[in-house]
Amino acid sequence: MDIRSPFPPEVAPDAVYFDLKLPGRDELQQVVMEVVRSLSHKNRVQVQLQSSDVQILVQTLQGMTLKQARQVIAYVALQDGKLTASDADQILERKAQIIREESLLEYIPVNGSILELGGFAGLKHWLARARVGFSSQAQELNLKPPKGILIVGIQGCGKSLAAKAIAHEWKLPLLKLDASRLYDKYVGESEKNFRQAVKLAESMAPTVLWIDEIEKSFGSTDSDADGGLTRRLFGFFLTWMQEKSQDVFVVATANDISKIPPELLRKGRFDEIFFVDLPDVQERAAILRIHLTQRKQVPQYFDLPDLIAATEGYSGAEMNRPLSLPSTTLCI
């Protein structure tokens, strides 16, 4: 029996396969209105939604099945007897749980988080311009949105934080793909896992897809130790990056660019490639101010020039550690 088909070979040619995609915005909006009418008719829930609030809920529900959408709306409404736009946060929590349990992607909520990047001036400038690609004006002019970026550099210098900050700044959902989880011992399952992960990301478009340490998953494509599996996954990923039509912005991070195949670095795959080095003087000053402010400290009370000099050669992650500051650094 063909492992790709659930039918015996005698009847497999007569079978017709349908690729059932996840519901779109119109279907999800219809589900929201059906649940609202049902709950309102029974006087069990106070519905306090404007038309714009319904669109917020629909955006939050993207990536769920119709059954999951009905269940989560009814749950958040019956929990406190009200259905408002603020229930989107609870829907996001349930959505993150569903994606974590049923797919290879991890949904990372970034709404309401305080995400500040110290430095990254070039990246911030590029993102401010690239953001226009997701606007309605760009769609009217048939302009394609940006495909994605590759961020390479030293560990602990903010590559992962940059991925979260992009989703937060652009107000888009953030999905993380741990490519190492794609690999399966059964033939064909790894490719199937990759297709399902990509399909889920596309169903939630516009979205940000974060692929962490991409060189560890696609960096050894010239080896046959795995029967060519890595090469096949890499080829599928290249094709998808080149031809994808959905608004999925890929943020790939890597620590060692020398292990990344050259096919992934040429123009047409990623829009730009950014290198992240150890922070310089201005960047260390910005990072210290951010950390002190987050800890409810007043940066002016500290001798920042001494701290900046003392942290030369530190990465952003190392500067984030709790510091035992000597009394001589205080200027109170």
Disulfide bonds with the S-S distance in Angstrom:
none
